């Protein structure tokens, strides 16, 4: 009994030390492994798998490690898993390179969308701390104050979805490149108490990944020295048990044979990933821009939070006409805005080559045609007249894409993301 008490005291002291370790201490990539007492690796493991008196132990892993997380397809979006709080709670948030805030639905939640998994309960976490409204971090969202003098935020998206809550700090846990959990403290996130919009029951929030100061990328950049990450998204109609990855630190480098790069373009205060699209080839036929609306730097945004690719209507119409010429099947009639074909398997259509400035990126049929229903495949691009042009996540699948905010480049490498 005395030995058991000593173990508990030792791990309690170690826990208190880790929970107070400043974020800068992780700049070398040091990781800490969190083990449940019923794990075979735990000194408290019992072969009968009893769940009584649950206890978590911590020990230091003295090796350099870089965090990554699994990303799963979800109705045209991609969910990223991270673990929030102490004790840890799994959160599945939409990966969104087009927004700047990390947030999760928090209890109590008023006027919130239905969520299948339990909401994060901040008052149950030992490491949760709300940010006061006079803090520097609160200034990014307009210095709004709640009645409790806390930093109240409101963040709205282009599709009119909105999250409202309290800006806070919390501990998050990632998997790592050597399969050890990496615990990182003082990550700023939005604890959303009123959220609505185009979410489904699997969504527990959004993981903002653009270049804004409070995005996950920027906050991880303070730890690993550079603001950079890479993603490898599995195709939309892949087995849902197969996941892609997002990586930070040195493991996010995209290198080797077949890598091409294009410059990131700055546009005032915008922190989106803007690049320059010069045209698209269908097979060996180049489809050029005929109007000046696309002939400028930074004319399209790489957005993992939008499924389809959106192009100027006039350009899209000519792209579709060329596709019809090169695909031997007859399109389904009566669909005004969609190009669809009946096929039992994905089309054997032509390769599309997207010509970014300095980087030609090939898209295979699995990236270009998406199953709308059984036996029907539709072109995963659309035309728009609203001036918002987007390179969507259907087209981003099966490509290892590296975003280096410091070097201001985006790198592309053809990759089977189901095996990455």
Secondary structure as a PSIPRED ss2 file (coil, helix, strand):
# PSIPRED VFORMAT (PSIPRED V4.0)

   1 X C   1.000  0.000  0.000
   2 X H   0.000  1.000  0.000
   3 X H   0.000  1.000  0.000
   4 X H   0.000  1.000  0.000
   5 X H   0.000  1.000  0.000
   6 X H   0.000  1.000  0.000
   7 X H   0.000  1.000  0.000
   8 X H   0.000  1.000  0.000
   9 X H   0.000  1.000  0.000
  10 X H   0.000  1.000  0.000
  11 X H   0.000  1.000  0.000
  12 X H   0.000  1.000  0.000
  13 X H   0.000  1.000  0.000
  14 X H   0.000  1.000  0.000
  15 X H   0.000  1.000  0.000
  16 X H   0.000  1.000  0.000
  17 X H   0.000  1.000  0.000
  18 X H   0.000  1.000  0.000
  19 X H   0.000  1.000  0.000
  20 X C   1.000  0.000  0.000
  21 X C   1.000  0.000  0.000
  22 X C   1.000  0.000  0.000
  23 X H   0.000  1.000  0.000
  24 X H   0.000  1.000  0.000
  25 X H   0.000  1.000  0.000
  26 X H   0.000  1.000  0.000
  27 X C   1.000  0.000  0.000
  28 X C   1.000  0.000  0.000
  29 X C   1.000  0.000  0.000
  30 X C   1.000  0.000  0.000
  31 X E   0.000  0.000  1.000
  32 X E   0.000  0.000  1.000
  33 X E   0.000  0.000  1.000
  34 X E   0.000  0.000  1.000
  35 X E   0.000  0.000  1.000
  36 X E   0.000  0.000  1.000
  37 X C   1.000  0.000  0.000
  38 X C   1.000  0.000  0.000
  39 X C   1.000  0.000  0.000
  40 X C   1.000  0.000  0.000
  41 X C   1.000  0.000  0.000
  42 X C   1.000  0.000  0.000
  43 X C   1.000  0.000  0.000
  44 X C   1.000  0.000  0.000
  45 X C   1.000  0.000  0.000
  46 X C   1.000  0.000  0.000
  47 X C   1.000  0.000  0.000
  48 X C   1.000  0.000  0.000
  49 X C   1.000  0.000  0.000
  50 X C   1.000  0.000  0.000
  51 X C   1.000  0.000  0.000
  52 X C   1.000  0.000  0.000
  53 X C   1.000  0.000  0.000
  54 X C   1.000  0.000  0.000
  55 X C   1.000  0.000  0.000
  56 X E   0.000  0.000  1.000
  57 X E   0.000  0.000  1.000
  58 X E   0.000  0.000  1.000
  59 X E   0.000  0.000  1.000
  60 X E   0.000  0.000  1.000
  61 X E   0.000  0.000  1.000
  62 X C   1.000  0.000  0.000
  63 X C   1.000  0.000  0.000
  64 X C   1.000  0.000  0.000
  65 X C   1.000  0.000  0.000
  66 X C   1.000  0.000  0.000
  67 X E   0.000  0.000  1.000
  68 X E   0.000  0.000  1.000
  69 X E   0.000  0.000  1.000
  70 X E   0.000  0.000  1.000
  71 X E   0.000  0.000  1.000
  72 X E   0.000  0.000  1.000
  73 X E   0.000  0.000  1.000
  74 X E   0.000  0.000  1.000
  75 X C   1.000  0.000  0.000
  76 X C   1.000  0.000  0.000
  77 X E   0.000  0.000  1.000
  78 X E   0.000  0.000  1.000
  79 X E   0.000  0.000  1.000
  80 X E   0.000  0.000  1.000
  81 X E   0.000  0.000  1.000
  82 X E   0.000  0.000  1.000
  83 X E   0.000  0.000  1.000
  84 X E   0.000  0.000  1.000
  85 X C   1.000  0.000  0.000
  86 X C   1.000  0.000  0.000
  87 X C   1.000  0.000  0.000
  88 X C   1.000  0.000  0.000
  89 X E   0.000  0.000  1.000
  90 X E   0.000  0.000  1.000
  91 X E   0.000  0.000  1.000
  92 X E   0.000  0.000  1.000
  93 X E   0.000  0.000  1.000
  94 X E   0.000  0.000  1.000
  95 X E   0.000  0.000  1.000
  96 X E   0.000  0.000  1.000
  97 X C   1.000  0.000  0.000
  98 X C   1.000  0.000  0.000
  99 X C   1.000  0.000  0.000
 100 X C   1.000  0.000  0.000
 101 X C   1.000  0.000  0.000
 102 X E   0.000  0.000  1.000
 103 X E   0.000  0.000  1.000
 104 X E   0.000  0.000  1.000
 105 X E   0.000  0.000  1.000
 106 X E   0.000  0.000  1.000
 107 X C   1.000  0.000  0.000
 108 X C   1.000  0.000  0.000
 109 X C   1.000  0.000  0.000
 110 X C   1.000  0.000  0.000
 111 X C   1.000  0.000  0.000
 112 X C   1.000  0.000  0.000
 113 X C   1.000  0.000  0.000
 114 X C   1.000  0.000  0.000
 115 X C   1.000  0.000  0.000
 116 X C   1.000  0.000  0.000
 117 X C   1.000  0.000  0.000
 118 X C   1.000  0.000  0.000
 119 X C   1.000  0.000  0.000
 120 X E   0.000  0.000  1.000
 121 X C   1.000  0.000  0.000
 122 X H   0.000  1.000  0.000
 123 X H   0.000  1.000  0.000
 124 X H   0.000  1.000  0.000
 125 X C   1.000  0.000  0.000
 126 X C   1.000  0.000  0.000
 127 X C   1.000  0.000  0.000
 128 X C   1.000  0.000  0.000
 129 X E   0.000  0.000  1.000
 130 X E   0.000  0.000  1.000
 131 X C   1.000  0.000  0.000
 132 X E   0.000  0.000  1.000
 133 X C   1.000  0.000  0.000
 134 X C   1.000  0.000  0.000
 135 X C   1.000  0.000  0.000
 136 X C   1.000  0.000  0.000
 137 X H   0.000  1.000  0.000
 138 X H   0.000  1.000  0.000
 139 X H   0.000  1.000  0.000
 140 X H   0.000  1.000  0.000
 141 X H   0.000  1.000  0.000
 142 X C   1.000  0.000  0.000
 143 X C   1.000  0.000  0.000
 144 X E   0.000  0.000  1.000
 145 X E   0.000  0.000  1.000
 146 X C   1.000  0.000  0.000
 147 X C   1.000  0.000  0.000
 148 X C   1.000  0.000  0.000
 149 X C   1.000  0.000  0.000
 150 X E   0.000  0.000  1.000
 151 X E   0.000  0.000  1.000
 152 X E   0.000  0.000  1.000
 153 X E   0.000  0.000  1.000
 154 X E   0.000  0.000  1.000
 155 X E   0.000  0.000  1.000
 156 X E   0.000  0.000  1.000
 157 X C   1.000  0.000  0.000
 158 X C   1.000  0.000  0.000
 159 X C   1.000  0.000  0.000
 160 X C   1.000  0.000  0.000
 161 X C   1.000  0.000  0.000
 162 X E   0.000  0.000  1.000
 163 X E   0.000  0.000  1.000
 164 X E   0.000  0.000  1.000
 165 X E   0.000  0.000  1.000
 166 X E   0.000  0.000  1.000
 167 X E   0.000  0.000  1.000
 168 X E   0.000  0.000  1.000
 169 X E   0.000  0.000  1.000
 170 X E   0.000  0.000  1.000
 171 X E   0.000  0.000  1.000
 172 X E   0.000  0.000  1.000
 173 X E   0.000  0.000  1.000
 174 X E   0.000  0.000  1.000
 175 X E   0.000  0.000  1.000
 176 X E   0.000  0.000  1.000
 177 X C   1.000  0.000  0.000
 178 X C   1.000  0.000  0.000
 179 X C   1.000  0.000  0.000
 180 X C   1.000  0.000  0.000
 181 X C   1.000  0.000  0.000
 182 X E   0.000  0.000  1.000
 183 X E   0.000  0.000  1.000
 184 X E   0.000  0.000  1.000
 185 X E   0.000  0.000  1.000
 186 X E   0.000  0.000  1.000
 187 X E   0.000  0.000  1.000
 188 X E   0.000  0.000  1.000
 189 X E   0.000  0.000  1.000
 190 X E   0.000  0.000  1.000
 191 X E   0.000  0.000  1.000
 192 X E   0.000  0.000  1.000
 193 X E   0.000  0.000  1.000
 194 X E   0.000  0.000  1.000
 195 X E   0.000  0.000  1.000
 196 X E   0.000  0.000  1.000
 197 X C   1.000  0.000  0.000
 198 X C   1.000  0.000  0.000
 199 X C   1.000  0.000  0.000
 200 X C   1.000  0.000  0.000
 201 X C   1.000  0.000  0.000
 202 X C   1.000  0.000  0.000
 203 X C   1.000  0.000  0.000
 204 X C   1.000  0.000  0.000
 205 X E   0.000  0.000  1.000
 206 X E   0.000  0.000  1.000
 207 X E   0.000  0.000  1.000
 208 X E   0.000  0.000  1.000
 209 X C   1.000  0.000  0.000
 210 X C   1.000  0.000  0.000
 211 X C   1.000  0.000  0.000
 212 X C   1.000  0.000  0.000
 213 X C   1.000  0.000  0.000
 214 X C   1.000  0.000  0.000
 215 X C   1.000  0.000  0.000
 216 X H   0.000  1.000  0.000
 217 X H   0.000  1.000  0.000
 218 X H   0.000  1.000  0.000
 219 X H   0.000  1.000  0.000
 220 X H   0.000  1.000  0.000
 221 X H   0.000  1.000  0.000
 222 X H   0.000  1.000  0.000
 223 X H   0.000  1.000  0.000
 224 X H   0.000  1.000  0.000
 225 X C   1.000  0.000  0.000
 226 X C   1.000  0.000  0.000
 227 X C   1.000  0.000  0.000
 228 X E   0.000  0.000  1.000
 229 X E   0.000  0.000  1.000
 230 X E   0.000  0.000  1.000
 231 X E   0.000  0.000  1.000
 232 X E   0.000  0.000  1.000
 233 X C   1.000  0.000  0.000
 234 X C   1.000  0.000  0.000
 235 X C   1.000  0.000  0.000
 236 X C   1.000  0.000  0.000
 237 X C   1.000  0.000  0.000
 238 X C   1.000  0.000  0.000
 239 X C   1.000  0.000  0.000
 240 X C   1.000  0.000  0.000
 241 X C   1.000  0.000  0.000
 242 X C   1.000  0.000  0.000
 243 X C   1.000  0.000  0.000
 244 X E   0.000  0.000  1.000
 245 X E   0.000  0.000  1.000
 246 X E   0.000  0.000  1.000
 247 X E   0.000  0.000  1.000
 248 X E   0.000  0.000  1.000
 249 X H   0.000  1.000  0.000
 250 X H   0.000  1.000  0.000
 251 X H   0.000  1.000  0.000
 252 X H   0.000  1.000  0.000
 253 X C   1.000  0.000  0.000
 254 X C   1.000  0.000  0.000
 255 X C   1.000  0.000  0.000
 256 X C   1.000  0.000  0.000
 257 X C   1.000  0.000  0.000
 258 X C   1.000  0.000  0.000
 259 X C   1.000  0.000  0.000
 260 X E   0.000  0.000  1.000
 261 X E   0.000  0.000  1.000
 262 X E   0.000  0.000  1.000
 263 X E   0.000  0.000  1.000
 264 X C   1.000  0.000  0.000
 265 X E   0.000  0.000  1.000
 266 X E   0.000  0.000  1.000
 267 X E   0.000  0.000  1.000
 268 X C   1.000  0.000  0.000
 269 X C   1.000  0.000  0.000
 270 X E   0.000  0.000  1.000
 271 X E   0.000  0.000  1.000
 272 X E   0.000  0.000  1.000
 273 X E   0.000  0.000  1.000
 274 X E   0.000  0.000  1.000
 275 X E   0.000  0.000  1.000
 276 X C   1.000  0.000  0.000
 277 X E   0.000  0.000  1.000
 278 X E   0.000  0.000  1.000
 279 X E   0.000  0.000  1.000
 280 X E   0.000  0.000  1.000
 281 X E   0.000  0.000  1.000
 282 X E   0.000  0.000  1.000
 283 X C   1.000  0.000  0.000
 284 X C   1.000  0.000  0.000
 285 X E   0.000  0.000  1.000
 286 X E   0.000  0.000  1.000
 287 X E   0.000  0.000  1.000
 288 X C   1.000  0.000  0.000
 289 X C   1.000  0.000  0.000
 290 X C   1.000  0.000  0.000
 291 X C   1.000  0.000  0.000
 292 X H   0.000  1.000  0.000
 293 X H   0.000  1.000  0.000
 294 X H   0.000  1.000  0.000
 295 X C   1.000  0.000  0.000
 296 X C   1.000  0.000  0.000
 297 X C   1.000  0.000  0.000
 298 X C   1.000  0.000  0.000
 299 X C   1.000  0.000  0.000
 300 X E   0.000  0.000  1.000
 301 X E   0.000  0.000  1.000
 302 X E   0.000  0.000  1.000
 303 X C   1.000  0.000  0.000
 304 X C   1.000  0.000  0.000
 305 X C   1.000  0.000  0.000
 306 X C   1.000  0.000  0.000
 307 X C   1.000  0.000  0.000
 308 X C   1.000  0.000  0.000
 309 X E   0.000  0.000  1.000
 310 X E   0.000  0.000  1.000
 311 X E   0.000  0.000  1.000
 312 X E   0.000  0.000  1.000
 313 X H   0.000  1.000  0.000
 314 X H   0.000  1.000  0.000
 315 X H   0.000  1.000  0.000
 316 X H   0.000  1.000  0.000
 317 X H   0.000  1.000  0.000
 318 X H   0.000  1.000  0.000
 319 X H   0.000  1.000  0.000
 320 X H   0.000  1.000  0.000
 321 X H   0.000  1.000  0.000
 322 X H   0.000  1.000  0.000
 323 X H   0.000  1.000  0.000
 324 X H   0.000  1.000  0.000
 325 X H   0.000  1.000  0.000
 326 X H   0.000  1.000  0.000
 327 X C   1.000  0.000  0.000
 328 X C   1.000  0.000  0.000
 329 X C   1.000  0.000  0.000
 330 X C   1.000  0.000  0.000
 331 X C   1.000  0.000  0.000
 332 X C   1.000  0.000  0.000
 333 X C   1.000  0.000  0.000
 334 X C   1.000  0.000  0.000
 335 X C   1.000  0.000  0.000
 336 X C   1.000  0.000  0.000
 337 X C   1.000  0.000  0.000
 338 X C   1.000  0.000  0.000
 339 X C   1.000  0.000  0.000
 340 X E   0.000  0.000  1.000
 341 X E   0.000  0.000  1.000
 342 X E   0.000  0.000  1.000
 343 X C   1.000  0.000  0.000
 344 X C   1.000  0.000  0.000
 345 X C   1.000  0.000  0.000
 346 X C   1.000  0.000  0.000
 347 X C   1.000  0.000  0.000
 348 X C   1.000  0.000  0.000
 349 X C   1.000  0.000  0.000
 350 X C   1.000  0.000  0.000
 351 X C   1.000  0.000  0.000
 352 X E   0.000  0.000  1.000
 353 X E   0.000  0.000  1.000
 354 X E   0.000  0.000  1.000
 355 X E   0.000  0.000  1.000
 356 X E   0.000  0.000  1.000
 357 X C   1.000  0.000  0.000
 358 X C   1.000  0.000  0.000
 359 X E   0.000  0.000  1.000
 360 X E   0.000  0.000  1.000
 361 X E   0.000  0.000  1.000
 362 X E   0.000  0.000  1.000
 363 X E   0.000  0.000  1.000
 364 X C   1.000  0.000  0.000
 365 X H   0.000  1.000  0.000
 366 X H   0.000  1.000  0.000
 367 X H   0.000  1.000  0.000
 368 X H   0.000  1.000  0.000
 369 X E   0.000  0.000  1.000
 370 X E   0.000  0.000  1.000
 371 X E   0.000  0.000  1.000
 372 X E   0.000  0.000  1.000
 373 X E   0.000  0.000  1.000
 374 X C   1.000  0.000  0.000
 375 X C   1.000  0.000  0.000
 376 X E   0.000  0.000  1.000
 377 X E   0.000  0.000  1.000
 378 X E   0.000  0.000  1.000
 379 X E   0.000  0.000  1.000
 380 X C   1.000  0.000  0.000
 381 X E   0.000  0.000  1.000
 382 X E   0.000  0.000  1.000
 383 X E   0.000  0.000  1.000
 384 X E   0.000  0.000  1.000
 385 X C   1.000  0.000  0.000
 386 X C   1.000  0.000  0.000
 387 X C   1.000  0.000  0.000
 388 X C   1.000  0.000  0.000
 389 X C   1.000  0.000  0.000
 390 X E   0.000  0.000  1.000
 391 X E   0.000  0.000  1.000
 392 X C   1.000  0.000  0.000
 393 X H   0.000  1.000  0.000
 394 X H   0.000  1.000  0.000
 395 X H   0.000  1.000  0.000
 396 X H   0.000  1.000  0.000
 397 X C   1.000  0.000  0.000
 398 X C   1.000  0.000  0.000
 399 X E   0.000  0.000  1.000
 400 X E   0.000  0.000  1.000
 401 X E   0.000  0.000  1.000
 402 X E   0.000  0.000  1.000
 403 X E   0.000  0.000  1.000
 404 X E   0.000  0.000  1.000
 405 X C   1.000  0.000  0.000
 406 X C   1.000  0.000  0.000
 407 X C   1.000  0.000  0.000
 408 X C   1.000  0.000  0.000
 409 X E   0.000  0.000  1.000
 410 X E   0.000  0.000  1.000
 411 X E   0.000  0.000  1.000
 412 X E   0.000  0.000  1.000
 413 X E   0.000  0.000  1.000
 414 X E   0.000  0.000  1.000
 415 X C   1.000  0.000  0.000
 416 X C   1.000  0.000  0.000
 417 X H   0.000  1.000  0.000
 418 X H   0.000  1.000  0.000
 419 X H   0.000  1.000  0.000
 420 X C   1.000  0.000  0.000
